Amino acid sequence: MRTLILSTALLLAGCGDAADVLGNAEDETVGNATTQTEAEGAAISSYGNGVITLESPDDVATTVQRLEAALEEAGFGIVAKLNHQENAGKVDLELPPATVIFFGKPEAGTPLMQEAPEAALDLPQRMAVYAKDGATVIAYNDPAWLASRHGIVDQKDRLDAMSAALEGLAQVAAGNAPPAGDAATNEVQ
């Protein structure tokens, strides 16, 4: 029953086909990311749930510092920074390190919201950096998923530029690419 409900929800959301959701595990290329669909329809770094992930070899604090520097160098405004571990500690709960940074450029996100005002639920862009199973993970929403979720159809070039910029920022945060100066990174808005 859970699989049927999940497959129906994903199909209605335009996030996959019944074969993938009902148990055919396979690799699939979506945008700039290759995904592996699991038997129950969840996806790893996927279009299915809209989350792209990348591991960093360093701890959360170091990875967050690199991300903040990359955002600043690329001219992004940091709107908010949430330290979930710190917030959990304020109510006597434990949580591994987890930080979310909200960032953007109004000239990029505004046209998306002009086409689909509900896209404001997912904008500005954000990246989460968290510890999981001994690894540091960087996660962000796939712009193609955002477009699908909100019915955005007339922004392909902008979404492609956002995808490239987010990928570049994540790579810099993970220590896999040199900081900024990269034109693609400057396009995320």
Residue frames relative to the residue before (quaternion, step in Angstrom):
aa qw qx qy qz dx dy dz
M 1.0000 0.0000 0.0000 0.0000 0.00 0.00 0.00
R 0.6324 0.5399 -0.3277 0.4486 3.60 0.97 -0.90
T 0.6582 0.5102 -0.3074 0.4605 3.57 0.96 -0.88
L 0.6455 0.5192 -0.3227 0.4579 3.59 0.97 -0.82
I 0.6589 0.4954 -0.3086 0.4745 3.57 0.93 -0.87
L 0.6592 0.5089 -0.3033 0.4630 3.58 0.92 -0.92
S 0.6744 0.4892 -0.3099 0.4580 3.59 0.85 -0.90
T 0.6405 0.5180 -0.3280 0.4624 3.58 0.97 -0.78
A 0.6569 0.5102 -0.3104 0.4603 3.59 0.94 -0.89
L 0.6767 0.4836 -0.2994 0.4675 3.58 0.90 -0.87
L 0.6473 0.5109 -0.3257 0.4624 3.58 0.96 -0.77
L 0.6607 0.4977 -0.3095 0.4691 3.59 0.93 -0.85
A 0.6836 0.4676 -0.2784 0.4864 3.57 1.09 -0.69
G 0.4580 -0.6981 0.4441 0.3249 3.59 1.25 -0.11
C 0.5084 0.6918 -0.3759 0.3488 3.56 1.18 0.50
G 0.8270 -0.0116 -0.0085 0.5620 3.60 1.03 0.42
D 0.4018 -0.6849 0.5258 0.3050 3.52 -1.24 -0.13
A 0.7016 -0.5046 0.3040 0.4009 3.53 -1.22 0.50
A 0.6114 0.5616 -0.3646 0.4217 3.62 0.98 -0.72
D 0.6663 0.4886 -0.3070 0.4722 3.59 0.93 -0.86
V 0.7029 0.4937 -0.2701 0.4351 3.54 0.83 -1.01
L 0.7413 0.4382 -0.2356 0.4505 3.57 0.97 -0.80
G 0.8112 -0.3852 0.1425 0.4162 3.56 1.07 0.50
N 0.5500 0.5859 -0.4348 0.4064 3.60 1.11 0.12
A 0.1871 -0.7896 0.5762 0.0970 3.56 -0.19 1.25
E 0.2073 0.7701 -0.5773 0.1752 3.56 -0.78 1.03
D 0.4821 -0.6187 0.5229 0.3337 3.53 -1.29 0.35
E 0.0309 -0.7884 0.6133 -0.0362 3.52 -1.05 0.81
T 0.2792 -0.7535 0.5673 0.1803 3.59 -0.92 0.82
V 0.0216 0.7746 -0.6291 0.0614 3.54 -0.82 1.07
G 0.8239 -0.0437 -0.0045 0.5651 3.56 -0.55 1.14
N 0.7950 -0.2503 0.2198 0.5070 3.55 -0.78 -1.06
A 0.7006 0.4759 -0.2587 0.4644 3.59 1.24 -0.16
T 0.2913 -0.7026 0.6154 0.2069 3.52 -1.17 0.63
T 0.1444 -0.8145 0.5595 0.0523 3.54 -0.81 0.98
Q 0.2116 -0.7295 0.6295 0.1640 3.52 -1.26 0.39
T 0.2276 -0.7862 0.5625 0.1171 3.53 -0.54 1.17
E 0.3238 -0.7513 0.5488 0.1718 3.53 -0.81 1.04
A 0.7270 -0.4667 0.3005 0.4041 3.55 -1.29 0.39
E 0.7448 0.3975 -0.2435 0.4776 3.61 0.94 -0.72
G 0.6548 -0.5590 0.3134 0.4007 3.59 1.18 0.26
A 0.5242 0.5892 -0.4446 0.4248 3.57 1.18 -0.14
A 0.2008 -0.7898 0.5661 0.1241 3.56 -1.05 0.54
I 0.3641 -0.6918 0.5850 0.2157 3.51 -1.21 0.64
S 0.8098 -0.0609 -0.0185 0.5833 3.60 -0.69 1.10
S 0.3585 0.8343 -0.3364 0.2496 3.48 0.89 0.93
Y 0.5230 -0.5556 0.5493 0.3408 3.40 -1.46 0.25
G 0.5587 0.6426 -0.3695 0.3720 3.57 1.13 -0.68
N 0.7979 0.1490 -0.1044 0.5746 3.60 0.89 -0.79
G 0.5437 -0.6800 0.3615 0.3336 3.55 1.28 0.17
V 0.6267 0.5547 -0.3366 0.4314 3.59 1.23 0.00
I 0.1470 -0.7486 0.6428 0.0700 3.54 -0.95 0.98
T 0.0850 -0.8137 0.5747 0.0189 3.58 -0.86 0.95
L 0.0476 -0.7541 0.6550 0.0061 3.50 -1.30 0.57
E 0.3362 -0.7418 0.5403 0.2118 3.59 -0.98 0.77
S 0.2497 -0.7236 0.6270 0.1446 3.50 -1.23 0.70
P 0.4409 -0.6996 0.4867 0.2816 3.61 -0.96 0.74
D 0.6800 0.4850 -0.2747 0.4763 3.57 1.28 -0.28
D 0.6524 -0.5133 0.3753 0.4123 3.56 -1.29 0.14
V 0.7154 -0.4551 0.3146 0.4268 3.56 -1.32 0.26
A 0.6663 0.5211 -0.3193 0.4272 3.61 0.80 -0.95
T 0.6694 0.4885 -0.2989 0.4732 3.61 0.90 -0.89
T 0.6587 0.5093 -0.3035 0.4632 3.57 0.96 -0.87
V 0.6404 0.5094 -0.3190 0.4781 3.59 0.99 -0.80
Q 0.6334 0.5287 -0.3386 0.4523 3.61 0.95 -0.80
R 0.6600 0.4948 -0.3117 0.4717 3.60 0.95 -0.86
L 0.6428 0.5220 -0.3243 0.4574 3.58 0.98 -0.83
E 0.6594 0.5053 -0.3125 0.4606 3.60 0.87 -0.89
A 0.6530 0.5030 -0.3135 0.4715 3.60 0.96 -0.83
A 0.6517 0.5110 -0.3136 0.4646 3.60 0.97 -0.84
L 0.6415 0.5179 -0.3211 0.4659 3.59 0.98 -0.82
E 0.6620 0.5043 -0.3033 0.4642 3.56 0.90 -0.94
E 0.6776 0.5008 -0.2934 0.4516 3.58 0.87 -0.95
A 0.7062 0.4464 -0.2539 0.4874 3.59 1.08 -0.71
G 0.5535 -0.6660 0.3672 0.3393 3.59 1.26 0.09
F 0.4273 0.6887 -0.4789 0.3372 3.58 1.14 0.49
G 0.3730 -0.6788 0.5778 0.2574 3.51 -1.17 0.61
I 0.2728 -0.7219 0.6084 0.1852 3.57 -0.92 0.90
V 0.2776 -0.7999 0.5202 0.1115 3.52 -0.50 1.28
A 0.7891 -0.1153 0.1127 0.5927 3.58 0.97 -0.85
K 0.1156 -0.7472 0.6496 0.0798 3.51 -1.31 0.47
L 0.0862 -0.8092 0.5812 0.0048 3.55 -0.64 1.17
N 0.1672 -0.7553 0.6283 0.0823 3.55 -0.84 1.04
H 0.2470 -0.8196 0.5015 0.1254 3.57 -0.04 1.32
Q 0.6070 0.5495 -0.3619 0.4456 3.60 1.04 -0.66
E 0.6584 0.5029 -0.2985 0.4738 3.57 0.94 -0.91
N 0.6624 0.5040 -0.3082 0.4607 3.59 0.92 -0.87
A 0.6315 0.5234 -0.3326 0.4655 3.60 0.99 -0.78
G 0.6419 0.5439 -0.3142 0.4398 3.58 1.01 -0.84
K 0.6135 0.5691 -0.3431 0.4266 3.60 1.12 -0.62
V 0.7411 0.3064 -0.2051 0.5611 3.59 1.22 -0.36
D 0.5551 -0.6676 0.3470 0.3547 3.54 1.22 0.68
L 0.4948 0.5926 -0.4681 0.4300 3.56 0.97 0.92
E 0.3509 -0.7291 0.5499 0.2073 3.54 -1.17 0.61
L 0.0678 0.7634 -0.6387 0.0684 3.52 -1.13 0.78
P 0.4873 -0.6319 0.4977 0.3400 3.59 -0.95 0.75
P 0.6842 -0.4725 0.3326 0.4449 3.61 -1.18 0.36
A 0.1600 0.7604 -0.6111 0.1511 3.55 -0.93 1.01
T 0.0392 0.7927 -0.6026 0.0831 3.55 -0.66 1.18
V 0.1260 -0.7617 0.6310 0.0763 3.55 -1.07 0.80
I 0.1232 -0.7739 0.6190 0.0518 3.55 -0.93 0.98
F 0.1983 -0.7556 0.6183 0.0865 3.56 -0.86 1.09
F 0.1022 0.8103 -0.5627 0.1276 3.57 -0.78 1.00
G 0.1841 0.8071 -0.5541 0.0880 3.55 -1.20 0.28
K 0.2857 -0.6671 0.6482 0.2308 3.42 -1.51 -0.19
P 0.4624 -0.7206 0.4353 0.2783 3.59 -0.54 1.10
E 0.6242 0.5566 -0.3513 0.4209 3.60 1.04 -0.65
A 0.6745 0.4593 -0.2997 0.4942 3.60 1.20 -0.30
G 0.7483 0.4248 -0.2290 0.4551 3.57 0.79 -0.98
T 0.5922 0.6120 -0.3716 0.3698 3.58 1.03 -0.71
P 0.6618 0.4945 -0.3439 0.4464 3.67 0.82 -0.77
L 0.6084 0.5363 -0.3583 0.4624 3.60 1.10 -0.57
M 0.6922 0.4603 -0.2735 0.4839 3.57 0.96 -0.85
Q 0.5789 0.5558 -0.3842 0.4563 3.60 1.17 -0.46
E 0.6846 0.4575 -0.2791 0.4941 3.56 1.04 -0.76
A 0.7988 0.0316 0.0252 0.6002 3.60 1.00 -0.83
P 0.2979 -0.8070 0.4786 0.1757 3.62 0.05 1.24
E 0.6340 0.5449 -0.3467 0.4255 3.62 1.05 -0.64
A 0.4762 0.6544 -0.4480 0.3798 3.62 1.23 -0.12
A 0.4966 0.6515 -0.4208 0.3896 3.58 1.28 -0.27
L 0.5398 0.6101 -0.4041 0.4161 3.61 1.22 -0.33
D 0.7831 0.3182 -0.1402 0.5156 3.59 1.10 -0.72
L 0.6709 0.4285 -0.3008 0.5252 3.58 1.25 0.12
P 0.4749 -0.1404 -0.8688 0.0066 1.57 -2.12 1.25
Q 0.6846 -0.4504 0.3720 0.4360 3.51 -1.36 0.18
R 0.0656 -0.7885 0.6099 0.0454 3.55 -1.26 0.38
M 0.1262 -0.7444 0.6473 0.1048 3.50 -1.30 0.44
A 0.2217 -0.7446 0.6175 0.1233 3.51 -1.07 0.87
V 0.0772 -0.7478 0.6580 0.0443 3.54 -1.09 0.78
Y 0.1468 0.8117 -0.5419 0.1613 3.55 -0.54 1.18
A 0.4538 -0.6509 0.5397 0.2813 3.52 -1.34 0.42
K 0.1248 0.7770 -0.6079 0.1057 3.55 -0.93 0.94
D 0.8591 -0.0531 0.0036 0.5091 3.55 -0.82 1.05
G 0.7379 -0.4396 0.2248 0.4601 3.57 0.93 0.91
A 0.6672 0.4545 -0.2989 0.5088 3.58 1.27 0.07
T 0.3424 -0.6715 0.6026 0.2620 3.54 -1.32 0.31
V 0.1271 -0.8128 0.5684 0.0110 3.54 -0.71 1.14
I 0.1847 -0.7196 0.6592 0.1167 3.53 -1.15 0.80
A 0.0082 0.8103 -0.5844 0.0427 3.59 -0.78 0.99
Y 0.0791 0.7821 -0.6155 0.0558 3.54 -1.13 0.73
N 0.5668 -0.6009 0.4514 0.3376 3.53 -1.29 0.41
D 0.4382 -0.6742 0.5399 0.2489 3.53 -1.02 0.92
P 0.4532 -0.7014 0.4702 0.2854 3.64 -0.66 1.00
A 0.5959 0.5483 -0.3737 0.4523 3.64 1.08 -0.56
W 0.6324 0.5142 -0.3256 0.4792 3.57 1.06 -0.71
L 0.6332 0.5238 -0.3353 0.4607 3.58 0.96 -0.84
A 0.6493 0.5135 -0.3169 0.4629 3.57 0.95 -0.87
S 0.6583 0.4999 -0.3052 0.4728 3.56 0.94 -0.86
R 0.6592 0.5334 -0.3057 0.4330 3.56 0.89 -0.94
H 0.7981 0.3095 -0.1343 0.4993 3.56 0.95 -0.91
G 0.5009 -0.6875 0.4141 0.3240 3.60 1.24 0.17
I 0.3371 0.7301 -0.5166 0.2940 3.58 1.06 0.72
V 0.0244 -0.8495 0.5260 -0.0332 3.59 -0.54 1.15
D 0.7387 0.4380 -0.2332 0.4561 3.60 1.10 -0.48
Q 0.6237 0.5596 -0.3220 0.4406 3.60 1.13 0.55
K 0.1562 0.8474 -0.4999 0.0869 3.61 1.15 0.53
D 0.6827 0.4840 -0.3057 0.4542 3.61 0.77 -0.97
R 0.6506 0.5090 -0.3115 0.4696 3.58 0.96 -0.86
L 0.6752 0.4945 -0.2948 0.4611 3.60 0.91 -0.91
D 0.6255 0.5223 -0.3366 0.4718 3.59 1.05 -0.73
A 0.6550 0.5011 -0.3092 0.4736 3.58 0.99 -0.86
M 0.6386 0.5181 -0.3252 0.4669 3.59 1.01 -0.79
S 0.6333 0.5334 -0.3287 0.4543 3.59 0.97 -0.83
A 0.6767 0.4903 -0.2916 0.4654 3.56 0.89 -0.97
A 0.6642 0.5071 -0.3078 0.4550 3.57 0.95 -0.85
L 0.6601 0.4993 -0.3155 0.4643 3.58 0.91 -0.85
E 0.6321 0.5191 -0.3293 0.4717 3.56 0.98 -0.80
G 0.6571 0.5142 -0.3046 0.4594 3.58 0.96 -0.87
L 0.6522 0.5060 -0.3132 0.4695 3.58 0.96 -0.85
A 0.6556 0.5061 -0.3132 0.4647 3.58 0.94 -0.86
Q 0.6458 0.5177 -0.3223 0.4594 3.59 0.98 -0.81
V 0.6405 0.4998 -0.3238 0.4849 3.59 1.00 -0.80
A 0.6532 0.5184 -0.3164 0.4521 3.60 0.90 -0.91
A 0.6886 0.4681 -0.2707 0.4831 3.59 1.07 -0.76
G 0.5041 -0.6641 0.4208 0.3574 3.59 1.25 -0.15
N 0.5229 0.6659 -0.3879 0.3642 3.58 1.27 0.29
A 0.7676 0.2345 -0.1327 0.5815 3.59 1.25 -0.14
P 0.5392 -0.6056 0.4560 0.3669 3.57 -1.12 0.51
P 0.6013 -0.5770 0.4075 0.3733 3.60 -1.11 0.59
A 0.9030 -0.1671 0.0719 0.3891 3.47 -1.39 0.68
G 0.5169 0.5899 -0.5165 0.3436 3.45 -1.32 -0.39
D 0.5762 0.5822 -0.3585 0.4478 3.57 1.28 -0.36
A 0.4558 -0.7139 0.4631 0.2610 3.57 -0.63 1.12
A 0.6282 0.5465 -0.3546 0.4254 3.60 0.95 -0.78
T 0.6445 0.5291 -0.3291 0.4432 3.59 0.95 -0.83
N 0.6668 0.5156 -0.3034 0.4444 3.58 1.06 -0.68
E 0.6115 0.5899 -0.3408 0.4023 3.59 1.24 -0.24
V 0.5571 0.5948 -0.4216 0.3977 3.64 1.09 -0.43
Q 0.0410 -0.8255 0.5629 -0.0091 3.51 -0.75 0.97
